[in-house]
Amino acid sequence: MEQLQTALIATKVLRSSVGQVFESLANGIRADHGEENKESKYLCELQELLTAVNVNLREVEQAVSTLNPPPGPFNLANTTYLSQETTQDRQALYSTLVNSHKWTDRIHEYSHIIQTLLGQNSLKRSYINTSRSKRGRIQTSTHNVSPQQVDSMIATLDRLYNEMTVTVSRPFATNPVLQVTLGHVLKGAIAFKGLMVEWVIVKGYGETMDLWTESRHKVFRKVTENAHAAMLHFHSPALPELAVRSFMTWFGSFHNLFSEPCKRCGLHLHSALPPTWRDFRTLEAYHQECKP
């Protein structure tokens, strides 16, 4: 398989170099060749490209020469009879089947890559901790807590942040949704799963609030994206209440969304947007392009 992979890579490189030759022929003499001796410069460029094609072709030949031919014909089972169909509609089934096999192989390859990447991610937010203590009790997680504990935390939030107006609803059984209003600037819906922030949506002050539709204004869509990043940044299974307070402090820093200039460039608007990013530690305002 390694030899076959090497041959395929060499073929891909050869196709790329041949494509560069045809692209150069299609463009002809360009402005970057200058005014003096532009014909000779163009010919030298073509010569270099053709030399690269010759080198890549030799590499393909060497890679192919190391491959061993299959011992016999491939066993296609009953699919071999598809190519013997006389009707035109059924003759196309064989090529469709081959494409389906290629698509399935590609899905397997991508799934293996995704599994490797997810296995390296140690951030687990939405799964119950099934590890048991010495006494055999299941350890509690940040989203497996009593509603009374959640209500106590929410009451603390309402007293800590004067610039916020917080109302609570429970459309999903015991899990609360906070409706947060920052003055006349914006509104946010923050869905909890126990003591864990599960979802955030930010909209304008005059928009209808729900958890599923985005704001019609680009500035609040950007704030929503940054709120999702902050939600993951402040997550702490060991200190869930501190994580929520830190997130709410960060969220409350948007009360001056349209009045605070960017810390780096000093401008209020950049690409027709105010500073929609707040630093996680200092809460300083930055444009998306200016953030550190």
SEKOLKE-358657 format. One record per residue: y, z, x of N, C-alpha, C in turn; residue in one letter; residue number from 1. Coordinates in steps of 0.1 Angstrom, whole numbers, plus 5000, padded with zeros to 4 digits. Layout:
N
 n_north n_up n_east ca_north ca_up ca_east c_north c_up c_east rest  nr
       Y    Z      X        Y     Z       X       Y    Z      X    A NUM
...
This chain:
292
 n_north n_up n_east ca_north ca_up ca_east c_north c_up c_east rest  nr
    4988 5000   5008     5000  5000    5000    5013 5000   5009    M   1
    5012 5007   5020     5024  5007    5029    5027 4993   5034    E   2
    5016 4986   5038     5018  4972    5043    5024 4963   5032    Q   3
    5020 4965   5020     5025  4957    5009    5040 4961   5006    L   4
    5043 4974   5007     5057  4978    5005    5066 4972   5016    Q   5
    5061 4972   5028     5069  4966    5039    5071 4951   5037    T   6
    5061 4944   5032     5062  4930    5029    5072 4927   5018    A   7
    5072 4935   5008     5081  4934    4997    5096 4937   5001    L   8
    5098 4947   5009     5111  4950    5014    5116 4938   5023    I   9
    5108 4933   5031     5112  4922    5040    5115 4910   5031    A  10
    5108 4907   5021     5111  4896    5012    5124 4898   5005    T  11
    5127 4911   5001     5140  4914    4994    5152 4912   5004    K  12
    5150 4915   5017     5160  4913    5027    5163 4898   5029    V  13
    5152 4891   5029     5153  4876    5031    5160 4870   5019    L  14
    5157 4874   5007     5164  4868    4995    5179 4872   4996    R  15
    5182 4884   5001     5196  4888    5002    5204 4879   5012    S  16
    5197 4877   5024     5204  4869    5034    5206 4854   5030    S  17
    5196 4849   5022     5197  4835    5017    5208 4834   5007    V  18
    5209 4845   4999     5220  4845    4989    5234 4845   4996    G  19
    5235 4852   5007     5248  4852    5014    5251 4838   5019    Q  20
    5241 4831   5024     5243  4817    5028    5249 4808   5017    V  21
    5242 4809   5005     5247  4801    4994    5261 4805   4989    F  22
    5263 4818   4990     5277  4823    4986    5287 4818   4996    E  23
    5284 4818   5009     5294  4812    5018    5296 4797   5016    S  24
    5285 4790   5013     5287  4776    5010    5295 4773   4998    L  25
    5293 4782   4988     5301  4780    4975    5316 4783   4977    A  26
    5319 4793   4985     5333  4797    4987    5340 4787   4997    N  27
    5333 4781   5006     5339  4772    5015    5348 4779   5025    G  28
    5358 4772   5030     5368  4778    5040    5377 4787   5032    I  29
    5378 4800   5036     5387  4809    5029    5399 4812   5037    R  30
    5408 4820   5030     5421  4823    5036    5419 4832   5049    A  31
    5409 4841   5049     5407  4850    5060    5402 4843   5073    D  32
    5399 4830   5072     5396  4822    5084    5408 4819   5092    H  33
    5420 4821   5086     5432  4817    5093    5436 4803   5092    G  34
    5446 4799   5099     5451  4785    5099    5446 4777   5111    E  35
    5444 4784   5122     5440  4777    5134    5425 4778   5136    E  36
    5419 4766   5138     5404  4765    5141    5396 4771   5129    N  37
    5401 4769   5117     5394  4775    5106    5380 4768   5103    K  38
    5380 4755   5107     5367  4748    5105    5356 4753   5115    E  39
    5360 4755   5127     5350  4761    5137    5346 4775   5133    S  40
    5356 4783   5128     5353  4797    5124    5343 4797   5113    K  41
    5345 4787   5103     5336  4787    5092    5322 4782   5096    Y  42
    5321 4773   5106     5308  4769    5111    5301 4780   5118    L  43
    5309 4788   5126     5303  4799    5133    5297 4809   5123    C  44
    5304 4811   5112     5300  4821    5102    5287 4816   5096    E  45
    5286 4803   5093     5274  4797    5087    5262 4798   5097    L  46
    5265 4796   5110     5255  4797    5120    5249 4811   5121    Q  47
    5258 4821   5120     5253  4835    5121    5245 4838   5109    E  48
    5249 4833   5097     5241  4836    5085    5227 4829   5085    L  49
    5227 4817   5090     5214  4810    5091    5205 4816   5102    L  50
    5211 4821   5112     5203  4829    5122    5197 4841   5116    T  51
    5205 4848   5108     5199  4860    5102    5188 4856   5092    A  52
    5189 4845   5085     5179  4840    5076    5166 4837   5084    V  53
    5168 4831   5096     5156  4828    5104    5149 4840   5109    N  54
    5157 4850   5113     5151  4863    5117    5143 4870   5106    V  55
    5150 4870   5094     5143  4877    5083    5131 4869   5078    N  56
    5131 4856   5080     5119  4848    5076    5107 4851   5085    L  57
    5110 4853   5098     5099  4857    5108    5094 4871   5104    R  58
    5103 4880   5100     5098  4893    5096    5089 4893   5084    E  59
    5092 4884   5074     5084  4882    5063    5070 4877   5067    V  60
    5070 4867   5075     5057  4861    5080    5049 4871   5087    E  61
    5055 4879   5095     5048  4890    5102    5042 4900   5093    Q  62
    5050 4904   5082     5045  4914    5073    5034 4908   5064    A  63
    5035 4896   5060     5025  4890    5052    5012 4888   5060    V  64
    5013 4885   5073     5001  4883    5081    4993 4896   5082    S  65
    4999 4908   5080     4991  4920    5081    4984 4924   5068    T  66
    4987 4917   5058     4981  4920    5045    4967 4915   5044    L  67
    4958 4922   5038     4944  4918    5036    4943 4912   5022    N  68
    4937 4900   5021     4935  4894    5008    4926 4902   5000    P  69
    4927 4902   4987     4918  4910    4978    4904 4905   4979    P  70
    4894 4914   4978     4880  4910    4979    4875 4900   4969    P  71
    4881 4900   4957     4877  4892    4946    4888 4890   4936    G  72
    4886 4883   4925     4896  4882    4915    4898 4895   4908    P  73
    4911 4897   4903     4914  4909    4896    4907 4909   4882    F  74
    4903 4920   4878     4896  4922    4866    4907 4924   4855    N  75
    4909 4914   4847     4919  4915    4836    4913 4918   4823    L  76
    4899 4920   4823     4892  4924    4810    4895 4913   4800    A  77
    4897 4918   4787     4899  4908    4776    4912 4901   4776    N  78
    4921 4906   4785     4935  4899    4785    4934 4885   4791    T  79
    4923 4882   4798     4922  4869    4804    4921 4858   4793    T  80
    4916 4862   4781     4915  4852    4770    4928 4849   4763    Y  81
    4938 4857   4766     4951  4854    4760    4957 4841   4765    L  82
    4955 4838   4778     4960  4825    4784    4953 4813   4779    S  83
    4941 4815   4772     4934  4803    4767    4937 4800   4752    Q  84
    4946 4807   4746     4950  4805    4733    4956 4791   4731    E  85
    4953 4784   4720     4958  4771    4718    4972 4771   4711    T  86
    4974 4781   4703     4987  4781    4695    4998 4786   4704    T  87
    5010 4780   4702     5021  4783    4711    5026 4797   4709    Q  88
    5025 4803   4697     5029  4817    4696    5021 4827   4704    D  89
    5008 4824   4704     4999  4834    4711    4999 4832   4726    R  90
    5003 4820   4731     5004  4817    4745    5014 4826   4752    Q  91
    5025 4830   4745     5035  4838    4750    5031 4853   4752    A  92
    5020 4857   4746     5015  4871    4746    5012 4875   4760    L  93
    5006 4866   4768     5002  4870    4782    5014 4874   4790    Y  94
    5024 4866   4790     5036  4869    4798    5043 4882   4793    S  95
    5043 4884   4780     5048  4896    4775    5040 4908   4779    T  96
    5027 4907   4779     5019  4918    4784    5021 4921   4798    L  97
    5023 4911   4807     5025  4913    4821    5039 4921   4823    V  98
    5049 4916   4815     5062  4923    4816    5061 4938   4811    N  99
    5052 4940   4801     5050  4954    4796    5044 4963   4807    S 100
    5034 4957   4814     5028  4964    4825    5038 4968   4836    H 101
    5046 4958   4839     5057  4960    4849    5066 4971   4845    K 102
    5070 4971   4832     5079  4981    4827    5073 4995   4827    W 103
    5060 4996   4824     5052  5008    4824    5052 5014   4838    T 104
    5049 5005   4848     5048  5010    4862    5062 5015   4866    D 105
    5072 5008   4862     5086  5013    4866    5089 5026   4859    R 106
    5085 5029   4847     5087  5041    4840    5079 5053   4848    I 107
    5067 5050   4852     5059  5060    4860    5067 5063   4873    H 108
    5072 5053   4879     5079  5055    4892    5092 5064   4890    E 109
    5100 5060   4880     5112  5068    4877    5108 5082   4872    Y 110
    5098 5084   4865     5094  5097    4860    5090 5106   4872    S 111
    5083 5100   4882     5079  5108    4893    5092 5112   4901    H 112
    5102 5103   4902     5114  5107    4909    5122 5118   4902    I 113
    5122 5117   4888     5129  5127    4880    5122 5140   4881    I 114
    5109 5140   4881     5101  5153    4883    5104 5160   4896    Q 115
    5105 5152   4906     5108  5158    4920    5122 5164   4920    T 116
    5132 5157   4914     5146  5162    4913    5147 5174   4905    L 117
    5140 5174   4893     5141  5186    4885    5134 5198   4891    L 118
    5123 5195   4898     5116  5206    4905    5125 5213   4916    G 119
    5134 5206   4921     5143  5212    4931    5155 5220   4925    Q 120
    5157 5219   4912     5168  5225    4905    5163 5239   4901    N 121
    5169 5249   4906     5165  5263    4903    5173 5269   4892    S 122
    5182 5262   4886     5191  5267    4875    5183 5265   4862    L 123
    5178 5276   4856     5171  5276    4844    5179 5284   4833    K 124
    5184 5277   4823     5193  5283    4813    5186 5285   4800    R 125
    5177 5276   4796     5173  5276    4782    5158 5279   4780    S 126
    5152 5286   4790     5138  5288    4789    5136 5304   4790    Y 127
    5126 5308   4782     5123  5323    4782    5117 5327   4794    I 128
    5121 5338   4800     5115  5343    4812    5102 5350   4808    N 129
    5091 5344   4812     5078  5350    4808    5072 5359   4819    T 130
    5079 5361   4830     5074  5370    4840    5074 5384   4835    S 131
    5063 5392   4837     5061  5405    4832    5063 5416   4842    R 132
    5068 5427   4838     5070  5438    4847    5056 5445   4849    S 133
    5057 5456   4857     5044  5463    4860    5038 5469   4848    K 134
    5047 5473   4838     5041  5479    4826    5037 5469   4816    R 135
    5038 5456   4819     5033  5446    4810    5043 5441   4799    G 136
    5056 5446   4800     5066  5442    4790    5073 5429   4795    R 137
    5076 5420   4785     5083  5408    4788    5098 5411   4791    I 138
    5103 5407   4803     5117  5409    4806    5126 5401   4797    Q 139
    5137 5408   4793     5146  5401    4784    5154 5391   4791    T 140
    5158 5381   4784     5167  5370    4790    5180 5371   4784    S 141
    5189 5362   4789     5203  5362    4784    5204 5357   4770    T 142
    5194 5350   4765     5195  5345    4751    5185 5351   4742    H 143
    5179 5362   4746     5170  5369    4738    5175 5384   4737    N 144
    5186 5385   4730     5192  5398    4728    5195 5400   4713    V 145
    5198 5413   4710     5201  5416    4696    5214 5411   4691    S 146
    5216 5408   4679     5230  5404    4674    5240 5414   4675    P 147
    5236 5427   4675     5246  5438    4677    5252 5437   4691    Q 148
    5244 5434   4701     5249  5433    4714    5259 5421   4716    Q 149
    5256 5410   4709     5264  5399    4709    5278 5402   4702    V 150
    5277 5409   4691     5289  5412    4684    5298 5421   4692    D 151
    5292 5431   4699     5300  5440    4708    5307 5432   4719    S 152
    5300 5422   4725     5307  5414    4735    5318 5406   4729    M 153
    5316 5400   4717     5327  5392    4711    5339 5400   4708    I 154
    5337 5413   4703     5348  5422    4700    5356 5425   4712    A 155
    5349 5426   4724     5356  5429    4736    5364 5417   4740    T 156
    5359 5405   4738     5367  5393    4741    5380 5392   4733    L 157
    5379 5395   4720     5391  5394    4712    5402 5404   4716    D 158
    5398 5415   4722     5408  5425    4727    5413 5421   4740    R 159
    5406 5414   4749     5410  5411    4762    5421 5400   4763    L 160
    5420 5390   4755     5428  5378    4757    5438 5377   4745    Y 161
    5450 5380   4749     5461  5380    4738    5465 5366   4734    N 162
    5464 5356   4744     5468  5343    4740    5458 5335   4732    E 163
    5447 5341   4729     5436  5335    4722    5435 5341   4708    M 164
    5432 5332   4698     5428  5336    4685    5413 5333   4683    T 165
    5405 5343   4681     5390  5341    4681    5385 5345   4667    V 166
    5378 5335   4661     5371  5338    4649    5356 5334   4651    T 167
    5347 5341   4644     5333  5340    4646    5326 5335   4633    V 168
    5317 5326   4635     5309  5321    4624    5294 5320   4629    S 169
    5285 5321   4620     5271  5320    4623    5264 5309   4615    R 170
    5267 5297   4618     5260  5286    4610    5245 5284   4613    P 171
    5241 5289   4625     5228  5288    4630    5221 5301   4631    F 172
    5219 5308   4620     5212  5321    4619    5220 5331   4628    A 173
    5213 5337   4638     5219  5348    4645    5228 5343   4656    T 174
    5228 5331   4660     5236  5326    4672    5250 5323   4667    N 175
    5260 5329   4673     5274  5328    4669    5280 5315   4674    P 176
    5291 5311   4667     5300  5300    4672    5314 5305   4672    V 177
    5321 5306   4683     5334  5310    4684    5344 5299   4682    L 178
    5353 5301   4673     5364  5292    4671    5376 5297   4678    Q 179
    5380 5291   4689     5390  5297    4698    5403 5288   4697    V 180
    5414 5294   4694     5427  5286    4693    5436 5292   4704    T 181
    5442 5282   4712     5451  5286    4723    5465 5282   4718    L 182
    5472 5291   4711     5486  5287    4706    5486 5275   4698    G 183
    5495 5266   4700     5495  5253    4693    5491 5242   4702    H 184
    5483 5245   4712     5479  5235    4723    5466 5229   4720    V 185
    5455 5237   4718     5442  5231    4716    5434 5241   4708    L 186
    5422 5236   4703     5412  5244    4697    5398 5241   4704    K 187
    5390 5251   4704     5377  5250    4710    5366 5256   4702    G 188
    5355 5250   4701     5343  5256    4695    5333 5259   4706    A 189
    5329 5272   4707     5320  5276    4718    5307 5282   4711    I 190
    5296 5275   4713     5283  5279    4707    5276 5288   4717    A 191
    5271 5299   4712     5263  5308    4721    5248 5308   4717    F 192
    5240 5311   4726     5226  5314    4724    5223 5327   4730    K 193
    5225 5338   4722     5224  5351    4727    5237 5354   4735    G 194
    5236 5358   4748     5248  5360    4756    5251 5348   4765    L 195
    5246 5337   4762     5247  5325    4770    5255 5314   4763    M 196
    5265 5309   4770     5273  5298    4764    5264 5285   4765    V 197
    5262 5280   4753     5252  5268    4752    5260 5255   4750    E 198
    5271 5255   4744     5278  5242    4741    5293 5245   4739    W 199
    5301 5235   4744     5316  5237    4742    5321 5223   4738    V 200
    5330 5224   4728     5338  5212    4724    5352 5215   4723    I 201
    5361 5207   4728     5376  5210    4728    5383 5199   4721    V 202
    5392 5202   4712     5400  5192    4704    5414 5196   4703    K 203
    5422 5187   4698     5436  5190    4696    5439 5200   4685    G 204
    5451 5206   4685     5454  5217    4675    5453 5211   4661    Y 205
    5456 5199   4659     5456  5194    4645    5444 5187   4641    G 206
    5433 5187   4650     5421  5180    4646    5411 5189   4639    E 207
    5402 5182   4632     5391  5190    4625    5381 5194   4635    T 208
    5377 5207   4635     5368  5212    4645    5354 5212   4640    M 209
    5345 5207   4648     5331  5208    4646    5324 5206   4660    D 210
    5311 5208   4661     5304  5208    4673    5298 5195   4678    L 211
    5300 5184   4669     5292  5172    4672    5301 5160   4675    W 212
    5313 5160   4671     5322  5148    4673    5332 5151   4684    T 213
    5335 5141   4692     5344  5143    4703    5359 5142   4698    E 214
    5368 5147   4705     5382  5145    4702    5386 5130   4703    S 215
    5396 5127   4695     5401  5113    4695    5411 5111   4707    R 216
    5414 5122   4713     5424  5121    4724    5417 5123   4737    H 217
    5420 5114   4747     5413  5114    4760    5416 5127   4767    K 218
    5427 5133   4766     5430  5145    4773    5421 5157   4770    V 219
    5417 5158   4757     5408  5168    4753    5394 5165   4756    F 220
    5391 5152   4756     5377  5148    4761    5375 5152   4775    R 221
    5386 5150   4783     5385  5155    4797    5383 5170   4799    K 222
    5391 5177   4791     5390  5192    4791    5375 5196   4787    V 223
    5370 5189   4777     5356  5192    4773    5346 5190   4784    T 224
    5347 5179   4792     5339  5176    4803    5340 5188   4814    E 225
    5352 5192   4816     5354  5202    4826    5349 5216   4821    N 226
    5350 5218   4808     5344  5230    4802    5329 5231   4804    A 227
    5323 5219   4803     5308  5219    4805    5305 5223   4820    H 228
    5313 5218   4829     5311  5221    4843    5313 5236   4845    A 229
    5324 5242   4839     5326  5256    4840    5315 5264   4834    A 230
    5310 5260   4823     5299  5267    4816    5287 5269   4825    M 231
    5284 5258   4833     5273  5259    4842    5277 5267   4855    L 232
    5289 5266   4859     5294  5273    4871    5293 5288   4869    H 233
    5298 5293   4858     5299  5307    4855    5286 5314   4850    F 234
    5276 5306   4848     5263  5311    4842    5257 5321   4852    H 235
    5253 5333   4847     5247  5343    4856    5237 5350   4848    S 236
    5224 5348   4850     5213  5355    4842    5214 5371   4845    P 237
    5218 5374   4857     5218  5389    4860    5230 5396   4853    A 238
    5242 5389   4852     5254  5395    4846    5259 5386   4835    L 239
    5253 5386   4824     5257  5376    4814    5270 5379   4808    P 240
    5274 5391   4805     5287  5394    4799    5298 5391   4809    E 241
    5296 5394   4822     5306  5390    4832    5308 5375   4832    L 242
    5297 5368   4831     5298  5353    4831    5306 5348   4819    A 243
    5304 5354   4807     5311  5350    4795    5326 5353   4797    V 244
    5329 5365   4802     5343  5368    4804    5350 5359   4814    R 245
    5343 5356   4824     5348  5347    4834    5351 5333   4828    S 246
    5342 5328   4820     5344  5315    4814    5355 5316   4804    F 247
    5356 5326   4796     5367  5327    4787    5381 5329   4794    M 248
    5381 5335   4805     5394  5336    4813    5397 5322   4818    T 249
    5387 5315   4823     5390  5301    4827    5395 5293   4816    W 250
    5389 5294   4804     5392  5286    4793    5406 5290   4788    F 251
    5410 5302   4789     5423  5306    4784    5434 5301   4793    G 252
    5431 5297   4805     5441  5291    4814    5447 5278   4810    S 253
    5441 5272   4799     5446  5259    4794    5457 5261   4784    F 254
    5463 5274   4782     5473  5276    4773    5486 5269   4777    H 255
    5487 5266   4790     5499  5258    4796    5495 5244   4800    N 256
    5485 5238   4792     5480  5225    4796    5491 5214   4797    L 257
    5501 5214   4789     5511  5204    4789    5524 5208   4796    F 258
    5524 5220   4801     5537  5225    4808    5535 5228   4822    S 259
    5523 5230   4827     5520  5234    4841    5518 5221   4849    E 260
    5526 5219   4860     5525  5207    4869    5512 5209   4878    P 261
    5508 5198   4883     5497  5198    4893    5500 5206   4905    C 262
    5491 5214   4910     5493  5222    4922    5494 5213   4934    K 263
    5488 5202   4935     5488  5193    4947    5500 5183   4947    R 264
    5501 5175   4936     5511  5165    4936    5524 5169   4930    C 265
    5524 5180   4923     5536  5185    4917    5541 5178   4904    G 266
    5533 5168   4900     5537  5160    4888    5530 5166   4875    L 267
    5537 5163   4864     5531  5167    4851    5521 5157   4846    H 268
    5523 5144   4849     5514  5134    4844    5509 5126   4856    L 269
    5497 5122   4855     5491  5113    4864    5481 5104   4857    H 270
    5482 5091   4857     5474  5082    4849    5476 5086   4834    S 271
    5488 5090   4830     5492  5093    4816    5484 5105   4811    A 272
    5479 5114   4820     5473  5126    4816    5479 5138   4823    L 273
    5479 5150   4817     5484  5162    4823    5472 5167   4832    P 274
    5475 5178   4840     5464  5184    4848    5453 5190   4839    P 275
    5442 5184   4838     5431  5188    4829    5420 5196   4837    T 276
    5422 5199   4849     5412  5207    4857    5419 5220   4861    W 277
    5411 5231   4860     5415  5244    4864    5406 5249   4875    R 278
    5411 5254   4886     5402  5259    4897    5395 5271   4892    D 279
    5382 5272   4896     5373  5282    4891    5378 5296   4896    F 280
    5384 5297   4908     5387  5310    4914    5402 5313   4911    R 281
    5411 5304   4913     5425  5307    4912    5431 5303   4899    T 282
    5424 5295   4891     5429  5290    4878    5441 5281   4879    L 283
    5443 5275   4891     5455  5266    4893    5452 5253   4887    E 284
    5462 5246   4882     5461  5233    4875    5461 5222   4885    A 285
    5452 5212   4883     5451  5200    4891    5448 5188   4882    Y 286
    5452 5177   4886     5448  5164    4879    5433 5162   4884    H 287
    5427 5153   4876     5413  5150    4880    5412 5143   4894    Q 288
    5422 5136   4897     5423  5129    4910    5428 5138   4921    E 289
    5434 5149   4918     5440  5158    4928    5432 5170   4931    C 290
    5421 5173   4923     5414  5185    4924    5408 5187   4938    K 291
    5407 5199   4944     5401  5200    4957    5386 5198   4957    P 292
